[in-house]
Amino acid sequence: MSYWDDEKPVVADTGKNVIELYQNAGKLAISRPSWTDDAGEVRRGKTVVLDLGAVKTSPEAVQIVKTIAGSL
């Protein structure tokens, strides 16, 4: 099974993005808002996933994340 099936994420909806933290899986997903297609089906917005374990292995990536967090 996939981590998104096994784990309930912590979710924050900003209105422009949906941020989901899968703590156990070490993944951070950022999506555009969901939308409804012409058939009336709700579709998930385009999504990117950040592998937090990979970020930890790169000092440059860690610095970028710290810079972002520090500016909030």
C-alpha positions in Angstrom: 0.0 0.0 0.0 1.0 3.6 -0.5 1.8 5.9 2.4 -1.2 8.1 1.5 -3.5 5.1 2.0 -1.8 4.0 5.2 -1.4 7.4 7.0 -3.7 10.3 7.7 -1.8 13.5 7.0 -1.8 16.8 8.9 -3.6 19.1 6.5 -3.6 22.9 6.0 -5.7 24.5 3.3 -4.6 28.0 2.5 -7.2 28.5 -0.2 -4.5 28.7 -2.8 -2.7 25.5 -1.8 -3.3 22.4 0.3 -0.3 21.3 2.3 -0.2 17.7 3.7 2.4 16.4 6.0 2.8 12.6 6.2 5.0 12.5 9.3 5.6 8.7 9.4 6.4 8.5 5.7 8.5 11.6 5.8 6.7 13.3 2.9 5.4 16.8 2.4 2.7 17.2 -0.3 1.7 20.6 -1.7 -1.3 20.8 -4.1 -3.3 23.3 -5.9 -6.9 23.3 -4.7 -9.3 20.6 -5.8 -11.5 21.4 -8.7 -14.7 20.0 -10.3 -14.6 18.8 -13.9 -17.4 19.0 -16.5 -18.8 15.7 -15.4 -19.1 17.0 -11.8 -16.3 14.9 -10.4 -14.0 16.5 -7.8 -10.4 16.3 -9.0 -7.3 16.8 -6.9 -5.2 19.7 -7.9 -1.7 19.3 -9.3 0.6 18.0 -6.6 4.3 17.9 -5.8 5.8 15.8 -3.0 9.0 16.6 -1.1 10.8 13.7 0.4 12.0 15.0 3.7 14.5 12.2 4.2 16.3 13.3 1.0 16.2 16.9 2.2 18.0 15.9 5.4 20.9 14.4 3.4 21.6 17.7 1.5 23.0 20.6 3.5 22.0 22.9 0.7 18.4 21.7 0.7 18.3 22.0 4.5 19.4 25.6 4.3 16.7 26.4 1.7 14.0 24.9 3.9 15.4 26.9 6.9 15.4 30.1 4.9 11.8 29.5 3.9 10.7 28.7 7.5 12.6 31.7 8.8 10.7 34.0 6.5 7.3 33.0 7.7 
